[in-house]
Protein backbone atom coordinates (compact mmCIF):
# COMPACT_ATOMS: atom_id res chain seq x y z
CA UNK A 1 0.00 0.00 0.00
CA UNK A 2 1.05 3.60 -0.31
CA UNK A 3 2.98 5.06 2.59
CA UNK A 4 0.73 8.11 2.57
CA UNK A 5 -2.53 6.89 4.23
CA UNK A 6 -1.31 8.30 7.54
CA UNK A 7 -2.90 10.40 10.25
CA UNK A 8 -1.04 12.70 12.68
CA UNK A 9 -0.46 10.92 16.00
CA UNK A 10 -0.76 14.15 17.91
CA UNK A 11 -4.51 14.53 17.32
CA UNK A 12 -6.32 13.78 20.60
CA UNK A 13 -9.16 11.99 18.86
CA UNK A 14 -6.75 9.23 17.79
CA UNK A 15 -5.59 8.41 21.30
CA UNK A 16 -8.50 6.19 22.37
CA UNK A 17 -8.49 3.03 24.53
CA UNK A 18 -7.82 -0.25 22.73
CA UNK A 19 -11.25 -1.61 23.63
CA UNK A 20 -12.97 1.24 21.86
CA UNK A 21 -10.82 0.84 18.78
CA UNK A 22 -11.66 -2.86 18.57
CA UNK A 23 -15.33 -2.15 19.09
CA UNK A 24 -15.34 0.27 16.17
CA UNK A 25 -14.50 -2.57 13.78
CA UNK A 26 -16.14 -1.66 10.49
CA UNK A 27 -17.47 1.66 11.76
CA UNK A 28 -16.36 4.94 10.27
CA UNK A 29 -12.80 6.04 11.04
CA UNK A 30 -12.38 8.58 13.80
CA UNK A 31 -12.91 12.12 12.61
CA UNK A 32 -14.16 10.93 9.23
CA UNK A 33 -17.51 10.48 7.55
CA UNK A 34 -16.15 7.56 5.52
CA UNK A 35 -17.20 4.00 6.23
CA UNK A 36 -14.03 1.95 6.27
CA UNK A 37 -13.00 -1.42 7.68
CA UNK A 38 -10.33 -1.29 10.39
CA UNK A 39 -7.82 -4.13 10.20
CA UNK A 40 -6.63 -5.25 13.63
CA UNK A 41 -3.24 -6.93 14.05
CA UNK A 42 -2.36 -9.11 17.04
CA UNK A 43 1.30 -10.28 17.13
CA UNK A 44 1.84 -13.78 18.51
CA UNK A 45 5.18 -14.27 20.26
CA UNK A 46 6.71 -17.69 20.94
CA UNK A 47 10.34 -17.83 21.99
CA UNK A 48 12.83 -20.68 21.80
CA UNK A 49 14.59 -21.00 25.20
CA UNK A 50 18.37 -20.96 25.03
CA UNK A 51 19.91 -24.06 26.68
CA UNK A 52 22.65 -21.80 28.10
CA UNK A 53 20.15 -19.85 30.20
CA UNK A 54 20.45 -20.75 33.89
CA UNK A 55 17.61 -22.53 35.66
CA UNK A 56 16.83 -20.39 38.69
CA UNK A 57 15.04 -21.14 41.95
CA UNK A 58 13.98 -17.53 42.67
CA UNK A 59 10.72 -15.87 41.75
CA UNK A 60 10.09 -12.82 39.57
CA UNK A 61 7.28 -10.28 39.27
CA UNK A 62 6.75 -8.16 36.18
CA UNK A 63 5.76 -4.56 36.83
CA UNK A 64 3.26 -3.22 34.28
CA UNK A 65 5.42 -1.55 31.59
CA UNK A 66 5.25 2.22 31.25
CA UNK A 67 5.34 4.34 28.08
CA UNK A 68 4.54 7.81 26.83
CA UNK A 69 0.87 8.15 25.91
CA UNK A 70 1.57 8.46 22.19
CA UNK A 71 3.62 5.24 22.31
CA UNK A 72 1.11 3.31 24.39
CA UNK A 73 -1.72 3.54 21.89
CA UNK A 74 -3.50 0.85 19.87
CA UNK A 75 -2.77 2.87 16.74
CA UNK A 76 0.30 1.80 14.74
CA UNK A 77 2.85 4.60 14.86
CA UNK A 78 4.97 5.50 11.86
CA UNK A 79 7.77 8.04 11.49
CA UNK A 80 7.84 9.12 7.81
CA UNK A 81 10.52 11.74 8.46
CA UNK A 82 12.80 12.59 11.38
CA UNK A 83 10.89 14.56 14.00
CA UNK A 84 7.48 13.52 12.63
CA UNK A 85 5.24 10.89 14.17
CA UNK A 86 2.02 9.78 12.51
CA UNK A 87 -0.23 6.70 12.50
CA UNK A 88 -1.33 4.33 9.77
CA UNK A 89 -4.91 4.86 8.68
CA UNK A 90 -7.38 1.97 8.83
CA UNK A 91 -5.26 -0.38 10.95
CA UNK A 92 -4.79 -0.95 14.66
CA UNK A 93 -3.11 -3.19 17.22
CA UNK A 94 -5.38 -5.43 19.28
CA UNK A 95 -3.65 -4.02 22.40
CA UNK A 96 -1.52 -1.00 23.31
CA UNK A 97 2.25 -1.54 23.15
CA UNK A 98 2.74 -2.01 26.91
CA UNK A 99 0.13 -4.77 27.03
CA UNK A 100 1.72 -6.58 24.08
CA UNK A 101 5.14 -6.45 25.75
CA UNK A 102 3.72 -7.52 29.11
CA UNK A 103 1.81 -10.50 27.69
CA UNK A 104 4.77 -11.62 25.57
CA UNK A 105 7.14 -11.60 28.56
CA UNK A 106 4.83 -13.37 31.00
CA UNK A 107 4.24 -16.15 28.49
CA UNK A 108 7.93 -16.36 27.56
CA UNK A 109 9.08 -16.73 31.17
CA UNK A 110 6.36 -19.28 31.90
CA UNK A 111 7.15 -21.33 28.80
CA UNK A 112 10.93 -21.17 29.25
CA UNK A 113 11.02 -23.75 32.03
CA UNK A 114 13.99 -21.88 33.51
CA UNK A 115 12.39 -20.05 36.45
CA UNK A 116 10.70 -21.21 39.65
CA UNK A 117 7.88 -18.70 39.44
CA UNK A 118 6.84 -15.61 37.50
CA UNK A 119 3.73 -13.43 37.68
CA UNK A 120 2.49 -9.90 37.26
CA UNK A 121 2.99 -7.63 40.25
CA UNK A 122 -0.77 -7.36 40.73
CA UNK A 123 -0.99 -11.05 41.72
CA UNK A 124 0.74 -10.33 45.04
CA UNK A 125 3.15 -13.28 44.96
CA UNK A 126 6.27 -13.10 47.11
CA UNK A 127 9.14 -12.51 44.73
CA UNK A 128 12.90 -12.12 44.98
CA UNK A 129 13.25 -9.82 41.98
CA UNK A 130 11.03 -7.55 39.92
CA UNK A 131 11.43 -6.40 36.33
CA UNK A 132 10.42 -2.81 35.54
CA UNK A 133 10.13 -1.82 31.87
CA UNK A 134 9.72 1.43 29.98
CA UNK A 135 8.70 1.11 26.32
CA UNK A 136 10.43 4.05 24.66
CA UNK A 137 9.77 3.34 21.00
CA UNK A 138 7.32 1.06 19.22
CA UNK A 139 7.10 2.43 15.72
CA UNK A 140 7.71 2.03 12.03
CA UNK A 141 10.56 4.33 10.95
CA UNK A 142 11.36 5.23 7.33
CA UNK A 143 14.72 6.94 7.96
CA UNK A 144 14.72 8.33 4.45
CA UNK A 145 14.36 4.87 2.92
CA UNK A 146 11.60 3.69 0.53
CA UNK A 147 10.43 1.06 3.05
CA UNK A 148 10.33 1.30 6.84
CA UNK A 149 11.95 -0.55 9.73
CA UNK A 150 9.93 -1.92 12.66
CA UNK A 151 11.65 -0.51 15.74
CA UNK A 152 11.15 -1.50 19.38
CA UNK A 153 13.18 0.07 22.19
CA UNK A 154 12.69 -0.93 25.84
CA UNK A 155 14.58 0.07 28.97
CA UNK A 156 14.68 -2.65 31.63
CA UNK A 157 15.59 -2.49 35.30
CA UNK A 158 16.02 -5.65 37.35
CA UNK A 159 15.36 -4.81 41.00
CA UNK A 160 16.03 -6.85 44.14
CA UNK A 161 12.73 -6.73 46.01
CA UNK A 162 13.86 -6.81 49.65
CA UNK A 163 16.17 -3.79 49.55
CA UNK A 164 14.84 -2.22 46.30
CA UNK A 165 18.36 -2.32 44.88
CA UNK A 166 18.73 -1.92 41.12
CA UNK A 167 20.71 -4.99 40.15
CA UNK A 168 21.09 -3.99 36.51
CA UNK A 169 19.78 -1.48 33.99
CA UNK A 170 19.89 -1.99 30.23
CA UNK A 171 18.17 -0.65 27.12
CA UNK A 172 17.16 -3.22 24.52
CA UNK A 173 16.62 -2.28 20.90
CA UNK A 174 15.41 -4.44 18.06
CA UNK A 175 15.01 -3.46 14.41
CA UNK A 176 13.39 -5.48 11.66
CA UNK A 177 13.41 -4.27 8.03
CA UNK A 178 10.02 -4.27 6.30
CA UNK A 179 10.11 -5.53 2.69
CA UNK A 180 7.33 -3.21 1.54
CA UNK A 181 5.03 -0.40 2.67
CA UNK A 182 2.12 -2.81 3.13
CA UNK A 183 0.76 -2.67 6.66
CA UNK A 184 0.53 -6.48 6.84
CA UNK A 185 4.28 -6.63 6.25
CA UNK A 186 4.78 -3.90 8.86
CA UNK A 187 2.81 -5.92 11.43
CA UNK A 188 4.77 -9.08 10.63
CA UNK A 189 8.06 -7.21 11.09
CA UNK A 190 6.85 -5.96 14.48
CA UNK A 191 6.05 -9.53 15.48
CA UNK A 192 9.63 -10.57 14.66
CA UNK A 193 11.07 -7.58 16.54
CA UNK A 194 8.88 -8.28 19.57
CA UNK A 195 9.93 -11.93 19.57
CA UNK A 196 13.60 -10.98 19.39
CA UNK A 197 13.45 -8.37 22.15
CA UNK A 198 11.41 -10.70 24.36
CA UNK A 199 14.02 -13.44 23.95
CA UNK A 200 16.79 -11.00 24.84
CA UNK A 201 14.93 -9.73 27.90
CA UNK A 202 14.23 -13.22 29.25
CA UNK A 203 17.84 -14.37 28.80
CA UNK A 204 19.25 -11.19 30.33
CA UNK A 205 16.91 -11.32 33.32
CA UNK A 206 17.66 -14.95 34.11
CA UNK A 207 21.43 -14.57 33.70
CA UNK A 208 21.70 -11.27 35.58
CA UNK A 209 19.37 -12.28 38.38
CA UNK A 210 21.13 -15.60 38.90
CA UNK A 211 24.54 -13.95 39.05
CA UNK A 212 23.27 -11.52 41.69
CA UNK A 213 21.58 -14.30 43.65
CA UNK A 214 24.75 -16.38 43.74
CA UNK A 215 26.85 -13.39 44.77
CA UNK A 216 24.48 -12.58 47.61
CA UNK A 217 24.48 -16.21 48.78
CA UNK A 218 28.28 -16.21 48.92
CA UNK A 219 28.45 -13.15 51.19
CA UNK A 220 28.36 -14.01 54.90
CA UNK A 221 25.23 -12.66 56.62
CA UNK A 222 27.29 -10.41 58.92
CA UNK A 223 28.78 -8.59 55.92
CA UNK A 224 25.50 -7.88 54.14
C-alpha positions as CSV (number, residue, x, y, z in Angstrom):
1,X,0.0,0.0,0.0
2,X,1.0,3.6,-0.3
3,X,3.0,5.1,2.6
4,X,0.7,8.1,2.6
5,X,-2.5,6.9,4.2
6,X,-1.3,8.3,7.5
7,X,-2.9,10.4,10.3
8,X,-1.0,12.7,12.7
9,X,-0.5,10.9,16.0
10,X,-0.8,14.2,17.9
11,X,-4.5,14.5,17.3
12,X,-6.3,13.8,20.6
13,X,-9.2,12.0,18.9
14,X,-6.7,9.2,17.8
15,X,-5.6,8.4,21.3
16,X,-8.5,6.2,22.4
17,X,-8.5,3.0,24.5
18,X,-7.8,-0.3,22.7
19,X,-11.3,-1.6,23.6
20,X,-13.0,1.2,21.9
21,X,-10.8,0.8,18.8
22,X,-11.7,-2.9,18.6
23,X,-15.3,-2.1,19.1
24,X,-15.3,0.3,16.2
25,X,-14.5,-2.6,13.8
26,X,-16.1,-1.7,10.5
27,X,-17.5,1.7,11.8
28,X,-16.4,4.9,10.3
29,X,-12.8,6.0,11.0
30,X,-12.4,8.6,13.8
31,X,-12.9,12.1,12.6
32,X,-14.2,10.9,9.2
33,X,-17.5,10.5,7.6
34,X,-16.2,7.6,5.5
35,X,-17.2,4.0,6.2
36,X,-14.0,1.9,6.3
37,X,-13.0,-1.4,7.7
38,X,-10.3,-1.3,10.4
39,X,-7.8,-4.1,10.2
40,X,-6.6,-5.2,13.6
41,X,-3.2,-6.9,14.0
42,X,-2.4,-9.1,17.0
43,X,1.3,-10.3,17.1
44,X,1.8,-13.8,18.5
45,X,5.2,-14.3,20.3
46,X,6.7,-17.7,20.9
47,X,10.3,-17.8,22.0
48,X,12.8,-20.7,21.8
49,X,14.6,-21.0,25.2
50,X,18.4,-21.0,25.0
51,X,19.9,-24.1,26.7
52,X,22.7,-21.8,28.1
53,X,20.1,-19.9,30.2
54,X,20.5,-20.8,33.9
55,X,17.6,-22.5,35.7
56,X,16.8,-20.4,38.7
57,X,15.0,-21.1,41.9
58,X,14.0,-17.5,42.7
59,X,10.7,-15.9,41.7
60,X,10.1,-12.8,39.6
61,X,7.3,-10.3,39.3
62,X,6.7,-8.2,36.2
63,X,5.8,-4.6,36.8
64,X,3.3,-3.2,34.3
65,X,5.4,-1.5,31.6
66,X,5.3,2.2,31.2
67,X,5.3,4.3,28.1
68,X,4.5,7.8,26.8
69,X,0.9,8.2,25.9
70,X,1.6,8.5,22.2
71,X,3.6,5.2,22.3
72,X,1.1,3.3,24.4
73,X,-1.7,3.5,21.9
74,X,-3.5,0.8,19.9
75,X,-2.8,2.9,16.7
76,X,0.3,1.8,14.7
77,X,2.8,4.6,14.9
78,X,5.0,5.5,11.9
79,X,7.8,8.0,11.5
80,X,7.8,9.1,7.8
81,X,10.5,11.7,8.5
82,X,12.8,12.6,11.4
83,X,10.9,14.6,14.0
84,X,7.5,13.5,12.6
85,X,5.2,10.9,14.2
86,X,2.0,9.8,12.5
87,X,-0.2,6.7,12.5
88,X,-1.3,4.3,9.8
89,X,-4.9,4.9,8.7
90,X,-7.4,2.0,8.8
91,X,-5.3,-0.4,11.0
92,X,-4.8,-0.9,14.7
93,X,-3.1,-3.2,17.2
94,X,-5.4,-5.4,19.3
95,X,-3.6,-4.0,22.4
96,X,-1.5,-1.0,23.3
97,X,2.3,-1.5,23.1
98,X,2.7,-2.0,26.9
99,X,0.1,-4.8,27.0
100,X,1.7,-6.6,24.1
101,X,5.1,-6.4,25.7
102,X,3.7,-7.5,29.1
103,X,1.8,-10.5,27.7
104,X,4.8,-11.6,25.6
105,X,7.1,-11.6,28.6
106,X,4.8,-13.4,31.0
107,X,4.2,-16.1,28.5
108,X,7.9,-16.4,27.6
109,X,9.1,-16.7,31.2
110,X,6.4,-19.3,31.9
111,X,7.1,-21.3,28.8
112,X,10.9,-21.2,29.2
113,X,11.0,-23.8,32.0
114,X,14.0,-21.9,33.5
115,X,12.4,-20.1,36.5
116,X,10.7,-21.2,39.6
117,X,7.9,-18.7,39.4
118,X,6.8,-15.6,37.5
119,X,3.7,-13.4,37.7
120,X,2.5,-9.9,37.3
121,X,3.0,-7.6,40.2
122,X,-0.8,-7.4,40.7
123,X,-1.0,-11.0,41.7
124,X,0.7,-10.3,45.0
125,X,3.2,-13.3,45.0
126,X,6.3,-13.1,47.1
127,X,9.1,-12.5,44.7
128,X,12.9,-12.1,45.0
129,X,13.2,-9.8,42.0
130,X,11.0,-7.5,39.9
131,X,11.4,-6.4,36.3
132,X,10.4,-2.8,35.5
133,X,10.1,-1.8,31.9
134,X,9.7,1.4,30.0
135,X,8.7,1.1,26.3
136,X,10.4,4.1,24.7
137,X,9.8,3.3,21.0
138,X,7.3,1.1,19.2
139,X,7.1,2.4,15.7
140,X,7.7,2.0,12.0
141,X,10.6,4.3,11.0
142,X,11.4,5.2,7.3
143,X,14.7,6.9,8.0
144,X,14.7,8.3,4.4
145,X,14.4,4.9,2.9
146,X,11.6,3.7,0.5
147,X,10.4,1.1,3.0
148,X,10.3,1.3,6.8
149,X,11.9,-0.5,9.7
150,X,9.9,-1.9,12.7
151,X,11.6,-0.5,15.7
152,X,11.1,-1.5,19.4
153,X,13.2,0.1,22.2
154,X,12.7,-0.9,25.8
155,X,14.6,0.1,29.0
156,X,14.7,-2.6,31.6
157,X,15.6,-2.5,35.3
158,X,16.0,-5.6,37.4
159,X,15.4,-4.8,41.0
160,X,16.0,-6.9,44.1
161,X,12.7,-6.7,46.0
162,X,13.9,-6.8,49.7
163,X,16.2,-3.8,49.5
164,X,14.8,-2.2,46.3
165,X,18.4,-2.3,44.9
166,X,18.7,-1.9,41.1
167,X,20.7,-5.0,40.2
168,X,21.1,-4.0,36.5
169,X,19.8,-1.5,34.0
170,X,19.9,-2.0,30.2
171,X,18.2,-0.7,27.1
172,X,17.2,-3.2,24.5
173,X,16.6,-2.3,20.9
174,X,15.4,-4.4,18.1
175,X,15.0,-3.5,14.4
176,X,13.4,-5.5,11.7
177,X,13.4,-4.3,8.0
178,X,10.0,-4.3,6.3
179,X,10.1,-5.5,2.7
180,X,7.3,-3.2,1.5
181,X,5.0,-0.4,2.7
182,X,2.1,-2.8,3.1
183,X,0.8,-2.7,6.7
184,X,0.5,-6.5,6.8
185,X,4.3,-6.6,6.3
186,X,4.8,-3.9,8.9
187,X,2.8,-5.9,11.4
188,X,4.8,-9.1,10.6
189,X,8.1,-7.2,11.1
190,X,6.8,-6.0,14.5
191,X,6.0,-9.5,15.5
192,X,9.6,-10.6,14.7
193,X,11.1,-7.6,16.5
194,X,8.9,-8.3,19.6
195,X,9.9,-11.9,19.6
196,X,13.6,-11.0,19.4
197,X,13.4,-8.4,22.2
198,X,11.4,-10.7,24.4
199,X,14.0,-13.4,23.9
200,X,16.8,-11.0,24.8
201,X,14.9,-9.7,27.9
202,X,14.2,-13.2,29.3
203,X,17.8,-14.4,28.8
204,X,19.3,-11.2,30.3
205,X,16.9,-11.3,33.3
206,X,17.7,-15.0,34.1
207,X,21.4,-14.6,33.7
208,X,21.7,-11.3,35.6
209,X,19.4,-12.3,38.4
210,X,21.1,-15.6,38.9
211,X,24.5,-13.9,39.0
212,X,23.3,-11.5,41.7
213,X,21.6,-14.3,43.7
214,X,24.7,-16.4,43.7
215,X,26.8,-13.4,44.8
216,X,24.5,-12.6,47.6
217,X,24.5,-16.2,48.8
218,X,28.3,-16.2,48.9
219,X,28.5,-13.1,51.2
220,X,28.4,-14.0,54.9
221,X,25.2,-12.7,56.6
222,X,27.3,-10.4,58.9
223,X,28.8,-8.6,55.9
224,X,25.5,-7.9,54.1
